[in-house]
Amino acid sequence: MSTAISVRIPDKLASKLSEISKETERPKSFHIQKALAAYLAELADIQVAIDRLHDTSDPVVSVEDMRKELEL
């Protein structure tokens, strides 16, 4: 099942989307779905990183220790 959503985007971005859609022979909605999925995944990764950054119980590993462990 899918849901229709209406959004406004700048003309320049819409033009680029149209070009990519023609070049790839895929509908604009395909590219919008892929871009939104990638953005949401990236946002989730950033939130995890921020949470870990603020987690005082999460140990900090020095560059030297990391290099030793990775044998660099």
C-alpha positions in Angstrom: 0.0 0.0 0.0 1.2 3.5 -0.6 0.2 7.0 0.4 0.2 10.1 -1.9 2.0 13.1 -0.5 2.2 16.5 -2.1 5.3 18.6 -1.7 6.6 21.9 -3.1 10.2 21.9 -4.3 12.3 24.7 -5.9 12.1 24.9 -9.7 15.8 24.1 -10.0 15.5 20.9 -8.0 12.4 19.9 -9.9 14.3 20.4 -13.2 17.1 18.2 -12.0 14.6 15.6 -10.9 13.0 15.6 -14.3 16.4 15.3 -16.0 17.4 12.3 -13.9 14.0 10.7 -14.4 14.3 10.9 -18.2 17.9 9.7 -18.1 17.1 6.7 -16.0 13.7 6.0 -17.5 12.3 5.8 -14.0 9.4 7.9 -12.6 10.1 10.9 -10.4 8.4 9.2 -7.5 11.0 6.3 -7.7 13.8 8.8 -7.2 12.0 10.7 -4.5 11.3 7.5 -2.6 14.9 6.4 -2.8 16.2 9.8 -1.7 13.8 10.0 1.2 14.7 6.5 2.3 18.4 7.3 2.2 17.8 10.6 4.1 15.8 8.9 6.8 18.5 6.1 7.2 21.2 8.8 7.4 19.2 10.7 10.0 18.7 7.5 12.1 22.5 6.9 11.9 23.2 10.5 13.0 20.8 10.1 16.0 22.6 6.9 17.1 25.9 8.7 16.9 24.6 11.7 18.9 23.1 9.3 21.5 26.4 7.5 21.8 28.3 10.8 22.0 26.2 11.8 25.0 26.3 8.4 26.7 28.8 8.8 29.5 28.9 5.0 30.1 30.2 4.4 26.5 34.0 4.1 26.7 36.2 6.4 24.7 38.9 4.7 22.7 42.1 6.7 21.9 43.5 6.8 18.4 46.6 5.0 19.7 44.6 2.1 21.1 42.5 1.9 18.0 45.6 1.7 15.8 47.1 -1.0 18.1 43.9 -3.0 17.9 43.7 -2.7 14.1 47.4 -3.3 13.9 48.1 -0.1 11.9 
